[in-house]
Amino acid sequence: MGQVDNKRGKKTLKLTIAIPAYNCEKTIRESVESALSQAYPDKEVLVINDGSTDKTREVLNSIEDIRVIDNPENMGIGYTLTALIREAKGKYILFLCADDLFTSPLVATDVVHQFNMGDPMIGVIGRYYYFFMNGQEGAIGVCRDRNILTSSCCPSGMAFRKMKDDQLDYTNDIFIEMPYIVAQYLQDWKWTMLEYDTIAARFHPGGNTGTKTSYYTQSPTKNWYDLVGRDFRDFPMFIQLKNRAPKLLWEEICLVVKNDRNVLLSLAFWFYSLTALLLPGAVLRHLSCFYRHRIARIFASVIERPN
């Protein structure tokens, strides 16, 4: 099925589906099976186990037709993403997080077709995606962000053309691990989007996996500003910080205002900042849960793959 590199006599694959895995014993099998079920034949599924301390490696050992590499310790998601690109045998790399799913068996086919038939200077492909929760039917939220940098904060579904030298720098700074890689690609390549929900991203009320334990000890606003020179106006992030890293909240709000005083004219800024500051954590978590289960799904309209 693969092409042959005559110089080395080695089989070269068209596509690598790349999965970073860290302490995901409960979800990794379903995600890997989603990758294996992709209809595109000329592919490999590559998993890097990022120093998991649970039974992730045992689960991976029980799955056939995948290639697994172990980091010597928990190196962080940024390091692991670049390692996956470096170790990939495919001409193209399609990412899937260890708790997410492809929405169609033809996602990989669409990615390869876009690279093969589109502008030869396309080096990055983005996508839309939606969120789901275990035990709940349907989507509880959607991402329709057409900014390739901000939308890549979730690595799942992002696709790249493999570069010859693979000399990519990495960062483990919070929220910009994948945008940091995308920014390097955009120095030489163009990008495009698959305009349907290619990924069902699993939402964990207690926080998603695949990160170092020190993840919420950094300022996401500062990291974003250092990368692109402007703020990431994700004001709902204040709610997330209150629930998961309350000591960061006030500093984060002040930093947002310091970098851009125009946010003081934004109703969304005032709503999310005051809500996060004034409501007790227990009440806020209850309201967040109610919103996800009862309100958000009303407005979460999934865009299916066009026929």
LUMLOVO-491919 format. One record per residue (C-alpha): residue in three letters; x, y, z. Coordinates in steps of 0.25 Angstrom, whole numbers, plus 5000, padded with zeros to 4 digits. Example, Ala and Ser with C-alpha at 12.3 -4.5 7.8 and 13.67 -1.06 7.14 Angstrom:
2
{type: ALA, east: 5049, north: 4982, up: 5031};
{type: SER, east: 5055, north: 4996, up: 5029};
This chain:
307
{type: MET, east: 5000, north: 5000, up: 5000};
{type: GLY, east: 5011, north: 5010, up: 5003};
{type: GLN, east: 5021, north: 5016, up: 4993};
{type: VAL, east: 5035, north: 5012, up: 4992};
{type: ASP, east: 5047, north: 5021, up: 4994};
{type: ASN, east: 5057, north: 5015, up: 4984};
{type: LYS, east: 5069, north: 5022, up: 4990};
{type: ARG, east: 5067, north: 5014, up: 5003};
{type: GLY, east: 5058, north: 5003, up: 4999};
{type: LYS, east: 5048, north: 5007, up: 5010};
{type: LYS, east: 5033, north: 5008, up: 5010};
{type: THR, east: 5028, north: 5022, up: 5011};
{type: LEU, east: 5014, north: 5024, up: 5017};
{type: LYS, east: 5005, north: 5035, up: 5012};
{type: LEU, east: 4999, north: 5038, up: 5026};
{type: THR, east: 5003, north: 5037, up: 5041};
{type: ILE, east: 4991, north: 5038, up: 5051};
{type: ALA, east: 4999, north: 5044, up: 5063};
{type: ILE, east: 4994, north: 5042, up: 5077};
{type: PRO, east: 5000, north: 5048, up: 5090};
{type: ALA, east: 4996, north: 5040, up: 5102};
{type: TYR, east: 4998, north: 5043, up: 5117};
{type: ASN, east: 4990, north: 5036, up: 5128};
{type: CYS, east: 4978, north: 5033, up: 5119};
{type: GLU, east: 4976, north: 5018, up: 5122};
{type: LYS, east: 4960, north: 5020, up: 5122};
{type: THR, east: 4960, north: 5027, up: 5108};
{type: ILE, east: 4972, north: 5023, up: 5100};
{type: ARG, east: 4966, north: 5010, up: 5094};
{type: GLU, east: 4954, north: 5017, up: 5089};
{type: SER, east: 4963, north: 5028, up: 5083};
{type: VAL, east: 4973, north: 5018, up: 5076};
{type: GLU, east: 4961, north: 5010, up: 5071};
{type: SER, east: 4956, north: 5023, up: 5065};
{type: ALA, east: 4969, north: 5025, up: 5058};
{type: LEU, east: 4970, north: 5011, up: 5053};
{type: SER, east: 4956, north: 5012, up: 5047};
{type: GLN, east: 4960, north: 5023, up: 5038};
{type: ALA, east: 4957, north: 5017, up: 5024};
{type: TYR, east: 4970, north: 5023, up: 5017};
{type: PRO, east: 4979, north: 5011, up: 5015};
{type: ASP, east: 4993, north: 5016, up: 5014};
{type: LYS, east: 4994, north: 5020, up: 5029};
{type: GLU, east: 5001, north: 5017, up: 5042};
{type: VAL, east: 4996, north: 5020, up: 5056};
{type: LEU, east: 5007, north: 5026, up: 5065};
{type: VAL, east: 5005, north: 5027, up: 5080};
{type: ILE, east: 5016, north: 5034, up: 5089};
{type: ASN, east: 5013, north: 5030, up: 5103};
{type: ASP, east: 5018, north: 5043, up: 5111};
{type: GLY, east: 5022, north: 5036, up: 5124};
{type: SER, east: 5009, north: 5031, up: 5128};
{type: THR, east: 5008, north: 5026, up: 5143};
{type: ASP, east: 4994, north: 5019, up: 5141};
{type: LYS, east: 4991, north: 5007, up: 5132};
{type: THR, east: 4992, north: 5014, up: 5119};
{type: ARG, east: 5004, north: 5006, up: 5114};
{type: GLU, east: 4997, north: 4993, up: 5118};
{type: VAL, east: 4985, north: 4997, up: 5110};
{type: LEU, east: 4994, north: 5001, up: 5098};
{type: ASN, east: 5001, north: 4987, up: 5099};
{type: SER, east: 4988, north: 4980, up: 5096};
{type: ILE, east: 4985, north: 4988, up: 5083};
{type: GLU, east: 4990, north: 4982, up: 5070};
{type: ASP, east: 4994, north: 4990, up: 5058};
{type: ILE, east: 5000, north: 5002, up: 5065};
{type: ARG, east: 5014, north: 5008, up: 5067};
{type: VAL, east: 5017, north: 5012, up: 5082};
{type: ILE, east: 5029, north: 5021, up: 5087};
{type: ASP, east: 5031, north: 5023, up: 5101};
{type: ASN, east: 5037, north: 5037, up: 5107};
{type: PRO, east: 5047, north: 5034, up: 5118};
{type: GLU, east: 5038, north: 5043, up: 5127};
{type: ASN, east: 5026, north: 5052, up: 5126};
{type: MET, east: 5032, north: 5062, up: 5117};
{type: GLY, east: 5020, north: 5071, up: 5114};
{type: ILE, east: 5010, north: 5072, up: 5103};
{type: GLY, east: 5019, north: 5082, up: 5095};
{type: TYR, east: 5031, north: 5073, up: 5095};
{type: THR, east: 5022, north: 5061, up: 5091};
{type: LEU, east: 5015, north: 5068, up: 5079};
{type: THR, east: 5028, north: 5071, up: 5073};
{type: ALA, east: 5034, north: 5057, up: 5076};
{type: LEU, east: 5022, north: 5052, up: 5068};
{type: ILE, east: 5025, north: 5060, up: 5056};
{type: ARG, east: 5039, north: 5056, up: 5057};
{type: GLU, east: 5036, north: 5041, up: 5058};
{type: ALA, east: 5025, north: 5041, up: 5048};
{type: LYS, east: 5027, north: 5032, up: 5036};
{type: GLY, east: 5016, north: 5038, up: 5028};
{type: LYS, east: 5017, north: 5050, up: 5018};
{type: TYR, east: 5006, north: 5056, up: 5026};
{type: ILE, east: 5003, north: 5056, up: 5040};
{type: LEU, east: 4989, north: 5057, up: 5046};
{type: PHE, east: 4987, north: 5059, up: 5061};
{type: LEU, east: 4977, north: 5052, up: 5071};
{type: CYS, east: 4977, north: 5054, up: 5086};
{type: ALA, east: 4976, north: 5042, up: 5094};
{type: ASP, east: 4962, north: 5045, up: 5099};
{type: ASP, east: 4956, north: 5050, up: 5086};
{type: LEU, east: 4950, north: 5043, up: 5074};
{type: PHE, east: 4949, north: 5045, up: 5059};
{type: THR, east: 4934, north: 5048, up: 5055};
{type: SER, east: 4935, north: 5041, up: 5041};
{type: PRO, east: 4944, north: 5030, up: 5036};
{type: LEU, east: 4947, north: 5039, up: 5024};
{type: VAL, east: 4954, north: 5050, up: 5032};
{type: ALA, east: 4968, north: 5045, up: 5028};
{type: THR, east: 4964, north: 5043, up: 5014};
{type: ASP, east: 4960, north: 5058, up: 5013};
{type: VAL, east: 4973, north: 5062, up: 5020};
{type: VAL, east: 4981, north: 5055, up: 5010};
{type: HIS, east: 4972, north: 5060, up: 4998};
{type: GLN, east: 4974, north: 5074, up: 5003};
{type: PHE, east: 4989, north: 5073, up: 5003};
{type: ASN, east: 4990, north: 5066, up: 4990};
{type: MET, east: 4980, north: 5074, up: 4982};
{type: GLY, east: 4981, north: 5088, up: 4988};
{type: ASP, east: 4991, north: 5098, up: 4988};
{type: PRO, east: 5005, north: 5092, up: 4989};
{type: MET, east: 5009, north: 5102, up: 4999};
{type: ILE, east: 4999, north: 5098, up: 5009};
{type: GLY, east: 5006, north: 5093, up: 5021};
{type: VAL, east: 4995, north: 5093, up: 5032};
{type: ILE, east: 4981, north: 5089, up: 5031};
{type: GLY, east: 4971, north: 5093, up: 5042};
{type: ARG, east: 4957, north: 5088, up: 5045};
{type: TYR, east: 4944, north: 5091, up: 5053};
{type: TYR, east: 4941, north: 5082, up: 5065};
{type: TYR, east: 4930, north: 5080, up: 5076};
{type: PHE, east: 4931, north: 5076, up: 5090};
{type: PHE, east: 4924, north: 5064, up: 5097};
{type: MET, east: 4923, north: 5058, up: 5111};
{type: ASN, east: 4922, north: 5043, up: 5115};
{type: GLY, east: 4908, north: 5039, up: 5117};
{type: GLN, east: 4902, north: 5051, up: 5110};
{type: GLU, east: 4896, north: 5050, up: 5096};
{type: GLY, east: 4900, north: 5061, up: 5086};
{type: ALA, east: 4909, north: 5073, up: 5086};
{type: ILE, east: 4911, north: 5082, up: 5098};
{type: GLY, east: 4919, north: 5092, up: 5091};
{type: VAL, east: 4925, north: 5095, up: 5077};
{type: CYS, east: 4938, north: 5102, up: 5072};
{type: ARG, east: 4936, north: 5111, up: 5060};
{type: ASP, east: 4949, north: 5119, up: 5061};
{type: ARG, east: 4955, north: 5121, up: 5047};
{type: ASN, east: 4968, north: 5127, up: 5053};
{type: ILE, east: 4978, north: 5116, up: 5051};
{type: LEU, east: 4986, north: 5120, up: 5063};
{type: THR, east: 4975, north: 5121, up: 5073};
{type: SER, east: 4967, north: 5109, up: 5068};
{type: SER, east: 4980, north: 5100, up: 5069};
{type: CYS, east: 4980, north: 5101, up: 5084};
{type: CYS, east: 4973, north: 5088, up: 5083};
{type: PRO, east: 4983, north: 5079, up: 5076};
{type: SER, east: 4972, north: 5069, up: 5071};
{type: GLY, east: 4969, north: 5069, up: 5056};
{type: MET, east: 4981, north: 5078, up: 5053};
{type: ALA, east: 4989, north: 5073, up: 5041};
{type: PHE, east: 5003, north: 5077, up: 5036};
{type: ARG, east: 5012, north: 5074, up: 5024};
{type: LYS, east: 5024, north: 5067, up: 5029};
{type: MET, east: 5037, north: 5076, up: 5027};
{type: LYS, east: 5050, north: 5070, up: 5022};
{type: ASP, east: 5058, north: 5074, up: 5034};
{type: ASP, east: 5048, north: 5073, up: 5045};
{type: GLN, east: 5055, north: 5084, up: 5053};
{type: LEU, east: 5044, north: 5089, up: 5061};
{type: ASP, east: 5045, north: 5096, up: 5074};
{type: TYR, east: 5035, north: 5093, up: 5085};
{type: THR, east: 5029, north: 5100, up: 5097};
{type: ASN, east: 5021, north: 5094, up: 5109};
{type: ASP, east: 5015, north: 5107, up: 5112};
{type: ILE, east: 5000, north: 5106, up: 5116};
{type: PHE, east: 4991, north: 5107, up: 5104};
{type: ILE, east: 5001, north: 5110, up: 5093};
{type: GLU, east: 5008, north: 5097, up: 5091};
{type: MET, east: 5001, north: 5094, up: 5078};
{type: PRO, east: 5000, north: 5109, up: 5073};
{type: TYR, east: 5015, north: 5110, up: 5076};
{type: ILE, east: 5017, north: 5099, up: 5065};
{type: VAL, east: 5007, north: 5105, up: 5056};
{type: ALA, east: 5014, north: 5119, up: 5057};
{type: GLN, east: 5027, north: 5112, up: 5052};
{type: TYR, east: 5020, north: 5106, up: 5040};
{type: LEU, east: 5014, north: 5119, up: 5036};
{type: GLN, east: 5027, north: 5125, up: 5034};
{type: ASP, east: 5029, north: 5117, up: 5021};
{type: TRP, east: 5015, north: 5111, up: 5018};
{type: LYS, east: 5001, north: 5114, up: 5016};
{type: TRP, east: 4989, north: 5108, up: 5023};
{type: THR, east: 4974, north: 5104, up: 5020};
{type: MET, east: 4962, north: 5099, up: 5028};
{type: LEU, east: 4953, north: 5087, up: 5027};
{type: GLU, east: 4940, north: 5093, up: 5029};
{type: TYR, east: 4932, north: 5082, up: 5037};
{type: ASP, east: 4934, north: 5076, up: 5051};
{type: THR, east: 4945, north: 5066, up: 5049};
{type: ILE, east: 4947, north: 5064, up: 5064};
{type: ALA, east: 4938, north: 5060, up: 5075};
{type: ALA, east: 4946, north: 5066, up: 5087};
{type: ARG, east: 4943, north: 5059, up: 5100};
{type: PHE, east: 4940, north: 5069, up: 5111};
{type: HIS, east: 4945, north: 5065, up: 5125};
{type: PRO, east: 4938, north: 5073, up: 5137};
{type: GLY, east: 4951, north: 5072, up: 5145};
{type: GLY, east: 4960, north: 5076, up: 5134};
{type: ASN, east: 4966, north: 5069, up: 5122};
{type: THR, east: 4978, north: 5060, up: 5122};
{type: GLY, east: 4991, north: 5060, up: 5113};
{type: THR, east: 4998, north: 5071, up: 5122};
{type: LYS, east: 5008, north: 5072, up: 5132};
{type: THR, east: 5004, north: 5073, up: 5146};
{type: SER, east: 5009, north: 5088, up: 5147};
{type: TYR, east: 5000, north: 5092, up: 5135};
{type: TYR, east: 4992, north: 5102, up: 5143};
{type: THR, east: 5003, north: 5110, up: 5149};
{type: GLN, east: 5006, north: 5119, up: 5137};
{type: SER, east: 4998, north: 5131, up: 5132};
{type: PRO, east: 4991, north: 5127, up: 5119};
{type: THR, east: 4990, north: 5142, up: 5115};
{type: LYS, east: 5005, north: 5145, up: 5116};
{type: ASN, east: 5008, north: 5132, up: 5108};
{type: TRP, east: 4999, north: 5136, up: 5097};
{type: TYR, east: 5004, north: 5150, up: 5097};
{type: ASP, east: 5018, north: 5146, up: 5096};
{type: LEU, east: 5015, north: 5137, up: 5085};
{type: VAL, east: 5007, north: 5146, up: 5076};
{type: GLY, east: 5008, north: 5160, up: 5082};
{type: ARG, east: 4993, north: 5161, up: 5085};
{type: ASP, east: 4983, north: 5156, up: 5095};
{type: PHE, east: 4975, north: 5143, up: 5094};
{type: ARG, east: 4962, north: 5149, up: 5097};
{type: ASP, east: 4956, north: 5136, up: 5103};
{type: PHE, east: 4948, north: 5142, up: 5114};
{type: PRO, east: 4941, north: 5129, up: 5118};
{type: MET, east: 4956, north: 5125, up: 5122};
{type: PHE, east: 4953, north: 5133, up: 5135};
{type: ILE, east: 4943, north: 5123, up: 5139};
{type: GLN, east: 4952, north: 5111, up: 5136};
{type: LEU, east: 4963, north: 5118, up: 5145};
{type: LYS, east: 4954, north: 5120, up: 5156};
{type: ASN, east: 4950, north: 5105, up: 5156};
{type: ARG, east: 4964, north: 5100, up: 5154};
{type: ALA, east: 4974, north: 5110, up: 5158};
{type: PRO, east: 4968, north: 5121, up: 5166};
{type: LYS, east: 4981, north: 5127, up: 5171};
{type: LEU, east: 4984, north: 5131, up: 5157};
{type: LEU, east: 4970, north: 5138, up: 5154};
{type: TRP, east: 4973, north: 5153, up: 5159};
{type: GLU, east: 4986, north: 5153, up: 5153};
{type: GLU, east: 4981, north: 5148, up: 5140};
{type: ILE, east: 4970, north: 5159, up: 5139};
{type: CYS, east: 4980, north: 5170, up: 5143};
{type: LEU, east: 4989, north: 5165, up: 5132};
{type: VAL, east: 4978, north: 5165, up: 5121};
{type: VAL, east: 4974, north: 5180, up: 5125};
{type: LYS, east: 4989, north: 5184, up: 5125};
{type: ASN, east: 4991, north: 5178, up: 5111};
{type: ASP, east: 4978, north: 5184, up: 5105};
{type: ARG, east: 4970, north: 5194, up: 5113};
{type: ASN, east: 4959, north: 5193, up: 5102};
{type: VAL, east: 4954, north: 5181, up: 5109};
{type: LEU, east: 4948, north: 5190, up: 5119};
{type: LEU, east: 4938, north: 5194, up: 5108};
{type: SER, east: 4934, north: 5179, up: 5106};
{type: LEU, east: 4922, north: 5174, up: 5113};
{type: ALA, east: 4927, north: 5160, up: 5112};
{type: PHE, east: 4940, north: 5164, up: 5119};
{type: TRP, east: 4931, north: 5169, up: 5131};
{type: PHE, east: 4922, north: 5158, up: 5131};
{type: TYR, east: 4932, north: 5147, up: 5132};
{type: SER, east: 4942, north: 5154, up: 5141};
{type: LEU, east: 4932, north: 5159, up: 5151};
{type: THR, east: 4925, north: 5145, up: 5151};
{type: ALA, east: 4938, north: 5138, up: 5154};
{type: LEU, east: 4942, north: 5148, up: 5164};
{type: LEU, east: 4929, north: 5149, up: 5172};
{type: LEU, east: 4923, north: 5135, up: 5172};
{type: PRO, east: 4928, north: 5124, up: 5181};
{type: GLY, east: 4935, north: 5113, up: 5174};
{type: ALA, east: 4925, north: 5103, up: 5178};
{type: VAL, east: 4914, north: 5111, up: 5173};
{type: LEU, east: 4921, north: 5114, up: 5160};
{type: ARG, east: 4924, north: 5099, up: 5158};
{type: HIS, east: 4909, north: 5096, up: 5160};
{type: LEU, east: 4905, north: 5107, up: 5150};
{type: SER, east: 4916, north: 5103, up: 5140};
{type: CYS, east: 4910, north: 5089, up: 5140};
{type: PHE, east: 4896, north: 5093, up: 5139};
{type: TYR, east: 4900, north: 5102, up: 5127};
{type: ARG, east: 4907, north: 5090, up: 5120};
{type: HIS, east: 4896, north: 5080, up: 5122};
{type: ARG, east: 4884, north: 5089, up: 5120};
{type: ILE, east: 4888, north: 5102, up: 5112};
{type: ALA, east: 4900, north: 5100, up: 5103};
{type: ARG, east: 4895, north: 5088, up: 5096};
{type: ILE, east: 4883, north: 5096, up: 5091};
{type: PHE, east: 4892, north: 5105, up: 5083};
{type: ALA, east: 4903, north: 5094, up: 5079};
{type: SER, east: 4899, north: 5091, up: 5065};
{type: VAL, east: 4909, north: 5080, up: 5059};
{type: ILE, east: 4914, north: 5082, up: 5044};
{type: GLU, east: 4914, north: 5069, up: 5038};
{type: ARG, east: 4924, north: 5064, up: 5027};
{type: PRO, east: 4918, north: 5068, up: 5013};
{type: ASN, east: 4915, north: 5057, up: 5004};
